[in-house]
């Protein structure tokens, strides 16, 4: 196996997780050679599976270098997430998604924000409760490790002058295309991402007015529908009403250090307003954890093998 870009945040996390496995032999490149095109091509051609932890342009370049070799690729960049020739690497998304990943040559690892949004919205669209043309908004906060090495250094050094910041104020974000496509929407949501002064963790929330949903289902109805959609499907957990009613706050670190995604639905007293929330680790289920799930499937293991659940 070869990790191209294995010295970035996601790559290092994946390497750490593979360190104790005896079913994987890593192809290692030293510092002097890891950016050399010919060396990377040789490594890609020698590998059974490669994970790309690269910027979009470099990921496309790596796929071109792989050419028609037998290597199977998991791409952690944004480059191929809406490409129909690639299988979207969210195993729990549909009943047959894990099987599709297991047999795929090309798998696009999801974006952290996008995965959580899709997990919340897709079941409602698929069930006909939410029309694809419904205008949606999504509010989300990530730990600063999601911003890569530069942001990590900024926050850890104390140079960040704030504990919380909004960004993507121009209303563009690289996760928007996959949010739209894989949630089954006609248009991308209005997305308001932010970063908090915690290393890892993530909360993604979609506010819904009950009248936006066909038949005006209750929070209980939605919870039951989403729970059935994800039943027996791996690392997605839906909290029941008792679990959500016990929560007075929802901490960004709720799933930090874990590879599961938790879904919670909160309701106003009259049931007219709903908050669909997902908690995950931006480096866990939001990045490296998903990559390990996909790798497990592609080598014939249980997709939860070695995960932190």
ABEGO torsion letter per residue (X at the ends): XBBBGAABAAAAAAAAAAAABAABBBBBBBAAAAABAAAAAAAAAABABBBBBBBAAAAAAAAAAAEABABBBBBABAAAAABAABBBBBAAABAAAAAAAAABABBBBBBAAAAAAAAAAAAAAAAGABBAABBBBBBBBBBAAAAEAAAAAAAAAGABABABBBBGAAGBBAAAAAAAAAAGBABBBBBBBBBBBBABEBBBBBBBBAAABBGGBBAAAAAAAAAAAABGBEABBBBBAAAAAABABBBAAAABGBABBBBBBBBBAAGABBBBBBBBBAABAABAAAAAAAAAAAAGBBAABGBBX
